[in-house]
Amino acid sequence: KRSHEDDGAHIIEKLDEAYQVLSGRLQHEQHKLQTNTGSKDLSAYADSPASCCLSTPELLCQNSLSERWQDTFPPADATSLFWDMELLKELSSVPLDELEGLHQVVGRLSYLLDSALKFSLSFSSRPPQMFSPHQKISWTLNAWTSMDAVNIKIASFILEMWFNWHESMWACFPDFVKNFSNFEGFDNISSALPHMFIQPVCASTVLQIT
């Protein structure tokens, strides 16, 4: 019988494979765009066997296609926030004064941390600065033995990640956040969720403007 850890590793592996394929495709299309810079002749794209799946700059300027592209954000944002929630659940479970245990947990989560970061930067609408703590934790892990007060640094990064998670929840899913405790089945969610959502000032300002 497979454990939750095995299932999680399998999902992460599949996500990473999908990311590698999409990343390769993106690089291929970027190269073709550079080759055709300044020309409106898009005949070069017809040579590709996957030309039916390509998106040219002209097509992306059409409102209908732009709206469809934006429609992909909610699922990607939800997935991004889910991965962060799982990371925070694990990172928050170890006493920060146990350096050896903290090092083991951060090391064990390094692959998930990297996969979550790549997925979020590639597919979600969350701005890159939301993932600053992810990168800082990775850098800290690589230089663990040469840094002072490493546990304090990790603690600050975890707090920053929590803050960014709350801010993103308000930005991406404000209606859900306002009523999350009223949703049926909320009490059965296995992942760690806060008892209340903190609304950062910037998120409150954006909601008032919109």
Secondary structure, DSSP 8 states (H G I E B T S, - for coil): ---HHHHHHHHHHHHHHHHHHHHHHHHHHHHHHHHTTT----GGGGGSTTGGG---HHHHTSHHHHHHHHHTHHHHHHHHHHHHHHHHHHHTTS-TT-HHHHHHHHHHTHHHHHHHHHHHHHH--S-GGGGHHHHHHHHHHHTGGG-SSHHHHHHHHHHHHHHHHHHHHHHH-HHHHHHGGGSTTGGG--S---SS----HHHHHHHHH-
